[in-house]
Amino acid sequence: MSDAPILAVTGLSKRYSRELRSALAYGIRDIAREFLPGRPAALRPNEFWALDDIHFSLGRGEALAVVGHNGAGKSTLLKLLFGLVKPDRGEIAIRGRAEALIELGTGFNPVLSGRENVRVSAAYHALDRRAADRLVDDVADFAELGAFFDAPVQSFSSGMKARLAYAVIAHLKPDLLLVDEALAVGDAAFQRKCVAHMRSYLAEGGSLLLVSHSLHQIQAVCDRGILLEQGRLVFEGSAVETLHRMFETRPVERGPSAAPGPSDEAPVAIEALLVEGEAQEGVATDQGMRLTVRYQCRQPVTILWVFAIWTDDQWTCVTGAVAAAPTRLEPGRGELHCVVPRLPLLPGHYVVKCSFNDAATLLPLALHGWKDAGTGITVKGEPTATAVAMARMNALVKIDVDWR
Ligand SMILES: Nc1ncnc2c1ncn2[C@@H]1O[C@H](COP(=O)(O)OP(=O)(O)OP(=O)(O)O)[C@@H](O)[C@H]1O
């Protein structure tokens, strides 16, 4: 397989006008200018750069999160990448076929039913009869719209449109998937289903660019991230680092002003988190586990050790704990231990993460904040009536009940 990135963006810029009248006038001039060789685009009165000189690339099998506060330019970027909007400067090279979930319902004919719209998509992609039938079946299966699948799309709720739109693009098996916030309108169960799909799509070599404000979605799916601020790419790094940078730029979430922010030069690094004892091979509900964290401390620091237990798809944080008191660490390598005497988890597989947080802000000290344990916890159980009924409802935690 070639190492060439599936997507390469160089110097991408898009300008918009703040005022409708000038936007219309500039639009007409721009159409005329397309036929003439000209100078590179510059800002005209009332205009601003919605995207300004963006450079990045995306490899095959990689998932990139695009994050930024409202109005940062995320949707504009996706629209440019998918060819819905023309750039004013710069280049976009896509080696393969891209599909996009951008604005809900874009591309659907509102008077046609869900099923008919899928047939139109199949025809647009020149699928033969058999492939088109398979697409319709796969979409119907994934979207779970019931009788609405045969109703006009104009009668769909926005959540239903999101289900249909994601199911269609997911089953067209693109090389590059561009997904905007549109998914946020789906219910929690559907969002989990999409995250599970994205993970298997990536494992099969697909590439993904995801615009999301959901910490969980990004953590569960993306390796890398880029942060946009007022149209400029201001940071590129791991997905978690990028989210961290974004939270830092929102004063209300920054905590006390004197508090240190996370940094690559964090005074302590977590080297490993180990889940020991029966939890590794499989515990029964209510058995315990022991956690060991190995760290390397560079300079004296006081930390609060935090751990959290997540569902296997890393969508839901089930529970966790913060150390009862801060711990003073001295330079050198060391270990901390904690014992959870009883884990009231229902059968399933869970992921364990930990971090060292600042005692004042409760935020991770390091940019690569949360460390995953190599192994998770497998909770096994007898198929009792409670276990079966709770599994059907995706319940996670056992409670003790005194029936009278
Ligand atoms: N068609 C347009 N005409 C004029 N300005 C536009 C147009 N589309 C977007 N903008 C402006 O461009 C900037 C970037 O918008 P964009 O929708 O890309 O931001 P975003 O990061 O996706 O925001 P959000 O998180 O709120 O969806 C904003 O200032 C927005 O008002």
The ligand as an SDF file (V2000), in Angstrom:
LIG
                    3D

 31 33  0  0  0  0  0  0  0  0999 V2000
  -21.9430   31.2430    3.7670 N   0  0  0  0  0  0  0  0  0  0  0  0
  -21.3650   32.0170    4.6580 C   0  0  0  0  0  0  0  0  0  0  0  0
  -21.3430   33.3560    4.5000 N   0  0  0  0  0  0  0  0  0  0  0  0
  -20.7500   34.1820    5.3900 C   0  0  0  0  0  0  0  0  0  0  0  0
  -20.1140   33.7360    6.4820 N   0  0  0  0  0  0  0  0  0  0  0  0
  -20.0970   32.3990    6.7090 C   0  0  0  0  0  0  0  0  0  0  0  0
  -20.7120   31.4750    5.8190 C   0  0  0  0  0  0  0  0  0  0  0  0
  -20.5260   30.2250    6.3140 N   0  0  0  0  0  0  0  0  0  0  0  0
  -19.8290   30.3590    7.4390 C   0  0  0  0  0  0  0  0  0  0  0  0
  -19.5510   31.6570    7.6850 N   0  0  0  0  0  0  0  0  0  0  0  0
  -18.7940   32.2100    8.7930 C   0  0  0  0  0  0  0  0  0  0  0  0
  -17.5180   31.5880    8.7600 O   0  0  0  0  0  0  0  0  0  0  0  0
  -17.0330   31.3530   10.0670 C   0  0  0  0  0  0  0  0  0  0  0  0
  -16.7690   29.8570   10.2390 C   0  0  0  0  0  0  0  0  0  0  0  0
  -18.0180   29.1790   10.2200 O   0  0  0  0  0  0  0  0  0  0  0  0
  -18.1320   27.6050   10.3770 P   0  0  0  0  0  0  0  0  0  0  0  0
  -19.5720   27.2430   10.2140 O   0  0  0  0  0  0  0  0  0  0  0  0
  -17.1470   26.9520    9.5080 O   0  0  0  0  0  0  0  0  0  0  0  0
  -17.6780   27.4360   11.8990 O   0  0  0  0  0  0  0  0  0  0  0  0
  -17.7280   26.1340   12.8160 P   0  0  0  0  0  0  0  0  0  0  0  0
  -16.3860   26.0080   13.4360 O   0  0  0  0  0  0  0  0  0  0  0  0
  -18.2370   24.9730   12.0380 O   0  0  0  0  0  0  0  0  0  0  0  0
  -18.7550   26.5750   13.9210 O   0  0  0  0  0  0  0  0  0  0  0  0
  -19.8440   25.7290   14.7640 P   0  0  0  0  0  0  0  0  0  0  0  0
  -19.0870   24.9060   15.7780 O   0  0  0  0  0  0  0  0  0  0  0  0
  -20.6430   26.8110   15.4170 O   0  0  0  0  0  0  0  0  0  0  0  0
  -20.6410   24.9070   13.7840 O   0  0  0  0  0  0  0  0  0  0  0  0
  -18.0990   31.8780   11.0170 C   0  0  0  0  0  0  0  0  0  0  0  0
  -17.7470   33.2050   11.3760 O   0  0  0  0  0  0  0  0  0  0  0  0
  -19.3610   31.9030   10.1700 C   0  0  0  0  0  0  0  0  0  0  0  0
  -20.2460   32.9160   10.5910 O   0  0  0  0  0  0  0  0  0  0  0  0
  1  2  1  0
  2  3  1  0
  2  7  2  0
  3  4  2  0
  4  5  1  0
  5  6  2  0
  6  7  1  0
  6 10  1  0
  7  8  1  0
  8  9  2  0
  9 10  1  0
 10 11  1  0
 11 12  1  0
 11 30  1  0
 12 13  1  0
 13 14  1  0
 13 28  1  0
 14 15  1  0
 15 16  1  0
 16 17  2  0
 16 18  1  0
 16 19  1  0
 19 20  1  0
 20 21  2  0
 20 22  1  0
 20 23  1  0
 23 24  1  0
 24 25  2  0
 24 26  1  0
 24 27  1  0
 28 29  1  0
 28 30  1  0
 30 31  1  0
M  END
$$$$
